[in-house]
């Protein structure tokens, strides 16, 4: 049986059972859920991540007005026993996902080996992937990437630990993840391979093109079937403003932007991959975006 909190959330039965077993009243942790539901996705995720590791766990709980330290309970924080931290973390994730449907979506299916190795813990899986991806985006040198893979696959614990630290895992995180270094190395190798292949394609596509696969697309569109609103939306901006917008977008495309919009990028590159399989140049498709959108609108209007 689920219980409804003051914020309309329904706690799952297994969480309510854990509350009962530990003697913690629902009202005690109500503030924690109230705070969590107001957080943006990125800071909320890293709060969940911190709850996985002992040294930073207490600081993360403090953000939720909770503590596992009896002495700190007198400082305005509500006490919860240590055994409740993991169930609380999982319930926070679950409740957040009920509102933010795309939160952590795809990390399990896209990283199945890592996900299974981490005991199907989606928070650990996502955190590892984010750290690996950030390293990938900030270290383009093949030597740097090869070095990390070598260290993670080493038989020497010191080397493995050094490899995890190189990726920017903290000392506490590296100690916990040490036994999983092999599968982390495998996940990173896959990322490197995918990135190398992507860069190869990008280099080819940026070369001068001998033909434009979407040439003549404009003649295929009967603009009389389009609504006024559709026609207005298709009107291209003047070249100067388009260039300014492109430069502004380019200048903001750093590792943080990618990490904050990782789902969008996964979908984008998935679509790019499908276009390549169909023999279509993605860059040419982007160049003809206005005409293609118009054609799609026309087909939808007639269907």
MIMI-30728 format. One record per residue (C-alpha): x negated, y, z; residue in one letter. Coordinates in nm, 2 decimals. Layout:
BEGIN
(atom (X, Y, Z), 'A')
...
This chain:
BEGIN
(atom (0.00, 0.00, 0.00), 'X')
(atom (-0.14, 0.34, -0.10), 'X')
(atom (-0.11, 0.65, 0.11), 'X')
(atom (-0.05, 1.00, -0.03), 'X')
(atom (-0.28, 1.27, 0.10), 'X')
(atom (-0.18, 1.64, 0.15), 'X')
(atom (-0.33, 1.70, -0.20), 'X')
(atom (-0.10, 1.45, -0.37), 'X')
(atom (-0.38, 1.19, -0.41), 'X')
(atom (-0.29, 0.82, -0.34), 'X')
(atom (-0.58, 0.64, -0.16), 'X')
(atom (-0.63, 0.29, -0.28), 'X')
(atom (-0.54, 0.01, -0.04), 'X')
(atom (-0.90, -0.11, 0.00), 'X')
(atom (-1.01, 0.24, 0.11), 'X')
(atom (-0.72, 0.27, 0.36), 'X')
(atom (-0.82, -0.07, 0.50), 'X')
(atom (-1.18, 0.05, 0.54), 'X')
(atom (-1.06, 0.37, 0.72), 'X')
(atom (-0.85, 0.15, 0.95), 'X')
(atom (-1.15, -0.08, 1.02), 'X')
(atom (-1.38, 0.21, 1.11), 'X')
(atom (-1.12, 0.39, 1.31), 'X')
(atom (-1.14, 0.71, 1.09), 'X')
(atom (-0.81, 0.89, 1.04), 'X')
(atom (-0.70, 1.01, 0.70), 'X')
(atom (-0.69, 1.37, 0.82), 'X')
(atom (-1.06, 1.35, 0.91), 'X')
(atom (-1.17, 1.30, 0.55), 'X')
(atom (-0.89, 1.51, 0.39), 'X')
(atom (-1.12, 1.82, 0.37), 'X')
(atom (-1.38, 1.61, 0.18), 'X')
(atom (-1.14, 1.52, -0.09), 'X')
(atom (-1.01, 1.88, -0.11), 'X')
(atom (-1.36, 2.01, -0.16), 'X')
(atom (-1.46, 1.74, -0.41), 'X')
(atom (-1.16, 1.79, -0.63), 'X')
(atom (-1.25, 2.16, -0.68), 'X')
(atom (-1.60, 2.08, -0.80), 'X')
(atom (-1.72, 2.09, -1.16), 'X')
(atom (-1.82, 1.76, -1.31), 'X')
(atom (-2.19, 1.80, -1.31), 'X')
(atom (-2.24, 1.91, -0.95), 'X')
(atom (-1.98, 1.66, -0.84), 'X')
(atom (-2.17, 1.38, -1.01), 'X')
(atom (-2.50, 1.47, -0.85), 'X')
(atom (-2.33, 1.48, -0.51), 'X')
(atom (-2.21, 1.12, -0.57), 'X')
(atom (-2.56, 1.03, -0.68), 'X')
(atom (-2.71, 1.17, -0.36), 'X')
(atom (-2.47, 0.96, -0.15), 'X')
(atom (-2.66, 0.65, -0.29), 'X')
(atom (-2.99, 0.74, -0.13), 'X')
(atom (-3.07, 0.77, 0.24), 'X')
(atom (-3.28, 1.09, 0.27), 'X')
(atom (-3.04, 1.31, 0.07), 'X')
(atom (-2.72, 1.14, 0.18), 'X')
(atom (-2.67, 1.35, 0.48), 'X')
(atom (-2.70, 1.68, 0.28), 'X')
(atom (-2.44, 1.56, 0.04), 'X')
(atom (-2.20, 1.46, 0.32), 'X')
(atom (-2.25, 1.81, 0.46), 'X')
(atom (-2.11, 1.96, 0.14), 'X')
(atom (-1.80, 1.76, 0.22), 'X')
(atom (-1.79, 1.87, 0.59), 'X')
(atom (-1.89, 1.52, 0.70), 'X')
(atom (-2.18, 1.36, 0.88), 'X')
(atom (-2.30, 1.02, 1.00), 'X')
(atom (-2.50, 1.20, 1.27), 'X')
(atom (-2.31, 1.21, 1.60), 'X')
(atom (-2.51, 1.51, 1.71), 'X')
(atom (-2.41, 1.71, 1.40), 'X')
(atom (-2.04, 1.65, 1.46), 'X')
(atom (-2.05, 1.93, 1.71), 'X')
(atom (-2.16, 2.17, 1.44), 'X')
(atom (-1.83, 2.18, 1.26), 'X')
(atom (-1.88, 1.86, 1.07), 'X')
(atom (-1.65, 1.55, 1.10), 'X')
(atom (-1.82, 1.23, 1.20), 'X')
(atom (-1.79, 0.91, 0.99), 'X')
(atom (-1.98, 0.59, 1.04), 'X')
(atom (-2.25, 0.50, 0.80), 'X')
(atom (-2.06, 0.19, 0.67), 'X')
(atom (-1.79, 0.43, 0.54), 'X')
(atom (-2.02, 0.62, 0.31), 'X')
(atom (-2.02, 0.39, 0.01), 'X')
(atom (-1.64, 0.32, 0.02), 'X')
(atom (-1.60, 0.70, 0.05), 'X')
(atom (-1.83, 0.76, -0.25), 'X')
(atom (-1.63, 0.51, -0.46), 'X')
(atom (-1.30, 0.65, -0.36), 'X')
(atom (-1.41, 1.01, -0.44), 'X')
(atom (-1.52, 0.89, -0.79), 'X')
(atom (-1.19, 0.71, -0.85), 'X')
(atom (-0.98, 1.01, -0.74), 'X')
(atom (-1.18, 1.25, -0.94), 'X')
(atom (-1.14, 1.03, -1.25), 'X')
(atom (-0.76, 1.05, -1.21), 'X')
(atom (-0.78, 1.42, -1.29), 'X')
(atom (-1.09, 1.43, -1.51), 'X')
(atom (-1.02, 1.13, -1.74), 'X')
(atom (-1.35, 1.15, -1.93), 'X')
(atom (-1.57, 1.16, -1.62), 'X')
(atom (-1.85, 0.89, -1.65), 'X')
(atom (-1.66, 0.73, -1.94), 'X')
(atom (-1.87, 0.52, -2.17), 'X')
(atom (-2.18, 0.47, -1.94), 'X')
(atom (-2.08, 0.11, -1.87), 'X')
(atom (-2.00, 0.00, -2.23), 'X')
(atom (-2.29, 0.19, -2.39), 'X')
(atom (-2.54, 0.06, -2.13), 'X')
(atom (-2.41, -0.28, -2.05), 'X')
(atom (-2.74, -0.44, -1.96), 'X')
(atom (-2.83, -0.16, -1.72), 'X')
(atom (-2.48, -0.15, -1.58), 'X')
(atom (-2.48, -0.52, -1.50), 'X')
(atom (-2.83, -0.50, -1.35), 'X')
(atom (-2.71, -0.22, -1.12), 'X')
(atom (-2.43, -0.44, -0.98), 'X')
(atom (-2.18, -0.26, -1.21), 'X')
(atom (-2.23, 0.06, -1.01), 'X')
(atom (-2.13, 0.33, -1.26), 'X')
(atom (-2.28, 0.61, -1.05), 'X')
(atom (-2.62, 0.45, -1.04), 'X')
(atom (-2.60, 0.36, -1.41), 'X')
(atom (-2.50, 0.72, -1.51), 'X')
(atom (-2.77, 0.88, -1.29), 'X')
(atom (-3.04, 0.66, -1.44), 'X')
(atom (-2.93, 0.73, -1.79), 'X')
(atom (-2.92, 1.11, -1.73), 'X')
(atom (-3.27, 1.11, -1.59), 'X')
(atom (-3.40, 0.90, -1.88), 'X')
(atom (-3.23, 1.12, -2.13), 'X')
(atom (-3.36, 1.44, -1.97), 'X')
(atom (-3.72, 1.30, -1.99), 'X')
(atom (-3.66, 1.20, -2.35), 'X')
(atom (-3.54, 1.55, -2.44), 'X')
(atom (-3.83, 1.72, -2.26), 'X')
(atom (-4.11, 1.48, -2.37), 'X')
(atom (-4.13, 1.44, -2.74), 'X')
(atom (-4.48, 1.31, -2.75), 'X')
(atom (-4.49, 0.93, -2.84), 'X')
(atom (-4.79, 0.90, -2.60), 'X')
(atom (-4.59, 1.03, -2.31), 'X')
(atom (-4.30, 0.79, -2.39), 'X')
(atom (-4.52, 0.49, -2.44), 'X')
(atom (-4.70, 0.56, -2.11), 'X')
(atom (-4.37, 0.55, -1.92), 'X')
(atom (-4.27, 0.23, -2.08), 'X')
(atom (-4.61, 0.08, -2.01), 'X')
(atom (-4.59, 0.18, -1.64), 'X')
(atom (-4.24, 0.05, -1.59), 'X')
(atom (-4.33, -0.29, -1.74), 'X')
(atom (-4.65, -0.32, -1.54), 'X')
(atom (-4.71, -0.61, -1.30), 'X')
(atom (-4.86, -0.36, -1.05), 'X')
(atom (-4.61, -0.20, -0.81), 'X')
(atom (-4.81, 0.12, -0.79), 'X')
(atom (-4.79, 0.16, -1.17), 'X')
(atom (-4.41, 0.09, -1.17), 'X')
(atom (-4.36, 0.34, -0.89), 'X')
(atom (-4.57, 0.59, -1.08), 'X')
(atom (-4.36, 0.54, -1.39), 'X')
(atom (-4.03, 0.61, -1.20), 'X')
(atom (-4.18, 0.92, -1.05), 'X')
(atom (-4.30, 1.03, -1.40), 'X')
(atom (-3.93, 1.03, -1.51), 'X')
(atom (-3.86, 1.26, -1.21), 'X')
(atom (-3.70, 1.02, -0.98), 'X')
(atom (-3.76, 1.12, -0.62), 'X')
(atom (-3.97, 0.91, -0.39), 'X')
(atom (-3.66, 0.77, -0.21), 'X')
(atom (-3.49, 0.70, -0.55), 'X')
(atom (-3.80, 0.53, -0.69), 'X')
(atom (-3.82, 0.31, -0.38), 'X')
(atom (-3.46, 0.19, -0.42), 'X')
(atom (-3.49, 0.15, -0.80), 'X')
(atom (-3.83, -0.03, -0.80), 'X')
(atom (-3.68, -0.38, -0.83), 'X')
(atom (-3.48, -0.27, -1.14), 'X')
(atom (-3.78, -0.11, -1.32), 'X')
(atom (-3.78, -0.37, -1.60), 'X')
(atom (-3.42, -0.31, -1.71), 'X')
(atom (-3.47, 0.07, -1.67), 'X')
(atom (-3.77, 0.03, -1.91), 'X')
(atom (-3.55, -0.16, -2.15), 'X')
(atom (-3.29, 0.12, -2.14), 'X')
(atom (-3.55, 0.38, -2.20), 'X')
(atom (-3.70, 0.18, -2.49), 'X')
(atom (-3.36, 0.17, -2.66), 'X')
(atom (-3.32, 0.55, -2.61), 'X')
(atom (-3.66, 0.61, -2.76), 'X')
(atom (-3.58, 0.38, -3.06), 'X')
(atom (-3.25, 0.56, -3.12), 'X')
(atom (-3.41, 0.90, -3.09), 'X')
(atom (-3.70, 0.80, -3.33), 'X')
(atom (-3.44, 0.68, -3.59), 'X')
(atom (-3.24, 1.00, -3.55), 'X')
(atom (-3.54, 1.22, -3.60), 'X')
(atom (-3.64, 1.02, -3.91), 'X')
(atom (-3.29, 1.07, -4.06), 'X')
(atom (-3.30, 1.44, -3.97), 'X')
(atom (-3.63, 1.49, -4.14), 'X')
(atom (-3.50, 1.32, -4.45), 'X')
(atom (-3.18, 1.52, -4.45), 'X')
(atom (-3.36, 1.85, -4.41), 'X')
(atom (-3.56, 1.78, -4.73), 'X')
(atom (-3.43, 1.96, -5.05), 'X')
(atom (-3.12, 1.78, -5.17), 'X')
(atom (-3.09, 1.68, -5.54), 'X')
(atom (-2.71, 1.66, -5.52), 'X')
(atom (-2.42, 1.77, -5.30), 'X')
(atom (-2.18, 1.49, -5.24), 'X')
(atom (-1.90, 1.73, -5.16), 'X')
(atom (-1.94, 1.95, -5.47), 'X')
(atom (-1.61, 2.03, -5.63), 'X')
(atom (-1.41, 1.95, -5.32), 'X')
(atom (-1.25, 2.29, -5.33), 'X')
(atom (-1.08, 2.20, -5.66), 'X')
(atom (-0.93, 1.89, -5.49), 'X')
(atom (-0.73, 2.10, -5.25), 'X')
(atom (-0.38, 2.23, -5.33), 'X')
(atom (-0.38, 2.54, -5.11), 'X')
(atom (-0.01, 2.59, -5.17), 'X')
(atom (0.06, 2.30, -4.94), 'X')
(atom (-0.12, 2.47, -4.65), 'X')
(atom (0.05, 2.69, -4.39), 'X')
(atom (-0.04, 3.05, -4.35), 'X')
(atom (-0.20, 2.98, -4.02), 'X')
(atom (-0.41, 2.70, -4.17), 'X')
(atom (-0.53, 2.93, -4.46), 'X')
(atom (-0.63, 3.20, -4.21), 'X')
(atom (-0.82, 2.95, -4.00), 'X')
(atom (-1.02, 2.84, -4.31), 'X')
(atom (-1.13, 3.19, -4.40), 'X')
(atom (-1.51, 3.18, -4.37), 'X')
(atom (-1.69, 3.44, -4.16), 'X')
(atom (-1.93, 3.67, -4.34), 'X')
(atom (-2.28, 3.53, -4.38), 'X')
(atom (-2.45, 3.76, -4.12), 'X')
(atom (-2.21, 3.68, -3.84), 'X')
(atom (-2.23, 3.31, -3.92), 'X')
(atom (-2.61, 3.32, -3.90), 'X')
(atom (-2.59, 3.51, -3.57), 'X')
(atom (-2.36, 3.25, -3.43), 'X')
(atom (-2.58, 2.97, -3.55), 'X')
(atom (-2.89, 3.12, -3.39), 'X')
(atom (-2.70, 3.18, -3.06), 'X')
(atom (-2.58, 2.82, -3.06), 'X')
(atom (-2.93, 2.69, -3.14), 'X')
(atom (-3.10, 2.90, -2.87), 'X')
(atom (-2.86, 2.75, -2.61), 'X')
(atom (-2.91, 2.39, -2.71), 'X')
(atom (-3.15, 2.29, -2.44), 'X')
(atom (-3.16, 1.97, -2.22), 'X')
(atom (-2.92, 2.12, -1.96), 'X')
(atom (-2.66, 2.20, -2.23), 'X')
(atom (-2.69, 1.85, -2.37), 'X')
(atom (-2.66, 1.68, -2.03), 'X')
(atom (-2.36, 1.89, -1.93), 'X')
(atom (-2.19, 1.79, -2.26), 'X')
(atom (-2.33, 1.44, -2.30), 'X')
(atom (-1.99, 1.28, -2.39), 'X')
(atom (-1.94, 1.53, -2.67), 'X')
(atom (-2.29, 1.46, -2.81), 'X')
(atom (-2.23, 1.08, -2.78), 'X')
(atom (-1.92, 1.12, -2.99), 'X')
(atom (-2.09, 1.35, -3.23), 'X')
(atom (-2.38, 1.12, -3.30), 'X')
(atom (-2.14, 0.83, -3.32), 'X')
(atom (-1.96, 1.01, -3.60), 'X')
(atom (-2.29, 1.10, -3.77), 'X')
(atom (-2.39, 0.73, -3.76), 'X')
(atom (-2.06, 0.62, -3.92), 'X')
(atom (-2.10, 0.89, -4.19), 'X')
(atom (-2.45, 0.76, -4.28), 'X')
(atom (-2.31, 0.40, -4.30), 'X')
(atom (-2.06, 0.53, -4.55), 'X')
(atom (-2.34, 0.68, -4.75), 'X')
(atom (-2.24, 1.04, -4.66), 'X')
(atom (-2.49, 1.31, -4.58), 'X')
(atom (-2.37, 1.46, -4.24), 'X')
(atom (-2.55, 1.79, -4.32), 'X')
(atom (-2.36, 1.82, -4.64), 'X')
(atom (-2.04, 1.75, -4.46), 'X')
(atom (-2.11, 2.03, -4.21), 'X')
(atom (-2.19, 2.27, -4.50), 'X')
(atom (-1.85, 2.19, -4.65), 'X')
(atom (-1.66, 2.19, -4.32), 'X')
(atom (-1.40, 2.45, -4.42), 'X')
(atom (-1.30, 2.27, -4.74), 'X')
(atom (-1.30, 1.93, -4.56), 'X')
(atom (-1.08, 2.06, -4.28), 'X')
(atom (-0.85, 2.21, -4.54), 'X')
(atom (-0.82, 1.88, -4.72), 'X')
(atom (-0.75, 1.70, -4.40), 'X')
(atom (-0.48, 1.95, -4.30), 'X')
(atom (-0.33, 1.92, -4.65), 'X')
(atom (-0.31, 1.54, -4.62), 'X')
(atom (-0.17, 1.56, -4.27), 'X')
(atom (0.10, 1.81, -4.38), 'X')
(atom (0.21, 1.58, -4.66), 'X')
(atom (0.21, 1.26, -4.45), 'X')
